[in-house]
Amino acid sequence: MRRYLALSVVACLTYSLVAPLLSIAMTDIPSTTAVFLSNAVMLVTVGLVIVVRNLPVQPYLTHRYSPHILAMGCLLAVGLLSYYRALALGPVSIVVPIFGLFIVISSVVGILAFEEAVTPRKVAAIAASVLAIVLMAI
């Protein structure tokens, strides 16, 4: 199996537990605090990986693509704050499918902005994804 496929499966399985655990935790913990605490754990974990793997960070602080990373960080913060709050207010079975539309939107952006190949299968998959999400969320 190609490494990216295995990592994709690990990411899917682990991220699949995030919403249910958040939903439970946020019955008593405010959503903004949950974002802070969960991301603090992530920051420490990623920091340890960087240290253990002896990965450089400083050269990338002034890299020509650093502004992209900073913009992505801002978007991620808004997205996570919104997602956590939505999970605190609504059912996982509705919030997660709507949130899952990011897959469709990202695919369309990839096609439009990066001129990725458009095939009938991709168009059908995007349409089926939208239909599945709508059906799950109603």
C-alpha positions as CSV (number, residue, x, y, z in Angstrom):
1,M,0.0,0.0,0.0
2,R,1.3,3.5,-0.8
3,R,2.2,5.4,2.3
4,Y,-0.2,8.3,1.6
5,L,-3.1,5.8,1.4
6,A,-2.2,4.3,4.8
7,L,-1.8,7.8,6.3
8,S,-5.1,8.9,4.8
9,V,-6.8,5.9,6.5
10,V,-5.2,6.7,9.8
11,A,-6.3,10.4,9.5
12,C,-9.8,9.4,8.6
13,L,-10.1,6.9,11.5
14,T,-8.6,9.2,14.1
15,Y,-10.5,12.4,12.9
16,S,-13.7,10.4,12.9
17,L,-13.6,10.3,16.7
18,V,-13.0,14.0,17.1
19,A,-16.7,15.2,16.7
20,P,-18.2,12.6,19.0
21,L,-15.6,13.3,21.7
22,L,-16.0,17.0,21.3
23,S,-19.8,16.7,21.5
24,I,-19.5,14.9,24.9
25,A,-16.8,17.2,26.3
26,M,-18.6,20.4,25.3
27,T,-21.6,19.6,27.4
28,D,-19.6,21.2,30.2
29,I,-16.6,22.8,28.5
30,P,-17.1,26.0,26.5
31,S,-16.4,25.5,22.8
32,T,-13.7,28.2,22.6
33,T,-11.9,26.6,25.6
34,A,-12.2,23.2,23.9
35,V,-10.5,24.7,20.8
36,F,-7.7,26.1,22.9
37,L,-7.1,22.9,24.9
38,S,-7.3,20.5,22.0
39,N,-5.0,22.6,19.9
40,A,-2.6,23.1,22.8
41,V,-2.3,19.3,22.8
42,M,-1.8,19.3,19.1
43,L,0.9,22.0,19.3
44,V,2.9,20.1,21.9
45,T,2.6,16.9,20.0
46,V,3.7,18.4,16.7
47,G,6.5,20.2,18.5
48,L,7.7,16.9,19.9
49,V,7.6,15.3,16.4
50,I,9.7,18.2,15.1
51,V,12.2,17.8,17.9
52,V,12.4,14.0,17.6
53,R,12.8,14.2,13.8
54,N,15.2,17.1,14.1
55,L,13.2,19.1,11.5
56,P,14.2,22.7,10.8
57,V,11.6,25.4,11.4
58,Q,13.5,28.7,11.2
59,P,14.2,28.7,7.5
60,Y,10.5,28.5,6.8
61,L,9.6,31.5,8.8
62,T,10.7,33.7,5.9
63,H,9.9,31.3,3.1
64,R,8.1,32.8,0.1
65,Y,5.1,30.5,1.0
66,S,5.0,31.5,4.7
67,P,2.2,34.0,4.0
68,H,0.1,31.1,2.7
69,I,0.7,29.2,5.9
70,L,-0.3,32.2,8.0
71,A,-3.4,32.7,6.0
72,M,-4.2,29.0,6.3
73,G,-3.7,29.3,10.1
74,C,-6.2,32.2,10.2
75,L,-8.7,30.2,8.2
76,L,-8.2,27.1,10.3
77,A,-8.8,29.1,13.5
78,V,-12.1,30.5,12.2
79,G,-13.1,27.1,10.9
80,L,-12.3,25.3,14.1
81,L,-13.9,27.9,16.3
82,S,-17.1,27.7,14.1
83,Y,-17.0,23.9,13.9
84,Y,-16.5,23.4,17.7
85,R,-19.3,25.9,18.4
86,A,-21.6,24.2,15.9
87,L,-20.9,20.9,17.6
88,A,-21.7,22.4,21.0
89,L,-25.0,23.7,19.7
90,G,-26.2,21.0,17.3
91,P,-26.2,17.3,16.7
92,V,-23.1,15.6,15.4
93,S,-25.2,13.8,12.8
94,I,-26.0,17.2,11.2
95,V,-23.0,19.3,11.9
96,V,-20.4,16.8,10.6
97,P,-22.0,16.2,7.2
98,I,-22.3,20.0,6.6
99,F,-18.7,20.5,7.8
100,G,-17.8,17.6,5.4
101,L,-18.8,19.8,2.5
102,F,-15.2,21.1,2.8
103,I,-14.2,18.0,0.8
104,V,-16.4,19.0,-2.1
105,I,-15.5,22.7,-1.9
106,S,-11.7,21.8,-1.8
107,S,-12.1,19.5,-4.8
108,V,-13.8,22.3,-6.8
109,V,-11.1,24.8,-5.8
110,G,-8.5,22.3,-6.9
111,I,-10.2,22.0,-10.2
112,L,-10.7,25.7,-10.7
113,A,-7.5,27.2,-9.2
114,F,-5.0,24.5,-10.0
115,E,-6.5,23.3,-13.3
116,E,-6.7,19.7,-12.0
117,A,-8.2,17.2,-14.5
118,V,-12.0,17.1,-14.6
119,T,-13.4,13.7,-15.5
120,P,-16.9,12.5,-15.6
121,R,-16.1,10.3,-12.6
122,K,-14.9,13.3,-10.6
123,V,-18.0,15.3,-11.5
124,A,-20.3,12.3,-10.6
125,A,-18.4,11.8,-7.3
126,I,-18.7,15.5,-6.3
127,A,-22.4,15.4,-7.2
128,A,-22.9,12.2,-5.2
129,S,-21.0,13.7,-2.3
130,V,-23.2,16.7,-2.2
131,L,-26.3,14.6,-2.4
132,A,-25.1,12.3,0.4
133,I,-24.4,15.2,2.6
134,V,-27.7,16.8,2.0
135,L,-29.5,13.6,2.7
136,M,-27.6,13.0,5.9
137,A,-28.1,16.6,7.1
138,I,-31.9,16.8,6.6
